[in-house]
């Protein structure tokens, strides 16, 4: 398991456990991290702008963005750091 995968698992667990009052803020932080990782992803067919989707789908969206990043051969150290920063910022 890579550091990127470990951080992603930690975040998905954290998002699933967020109290309802923190879910919107958590989704906003997750969207920002997903966009940063998408910006690091070498050119793919996926759109450059990560759309905002429902609060409860933020984790699934981040998982897809990270999978596309890993598949593209992007440098994982910076993406893993983005996820670590997100994990620390989540309420």
Phi, psi and omega in degrees: 000131180278166177298322178300314180295320179297314180296319179298315178301318179298317181293316181298322176295316180297314180298320181295333183264358182296134173297153184307322183293343181254358187293321180294314178298317178299320179293322178296315178297320180294319178298316179300316179295319179299319179294319179298318179291320178299321179296332178278343186288126175304154186315130176225183177281345183290149177300149180287330182265126178278119181290152174277128179238183184304149182307317184285349180259003184300319180295317179296320178296317179298320178300316179295315180300317180293322178295318177297319179299310181298318180295327183285349181083021178296157180286115190285338184300312181292320179295319178297324178293321176300317179292321178297319177297319178298313180304317180291331182276340182296141179294000000 
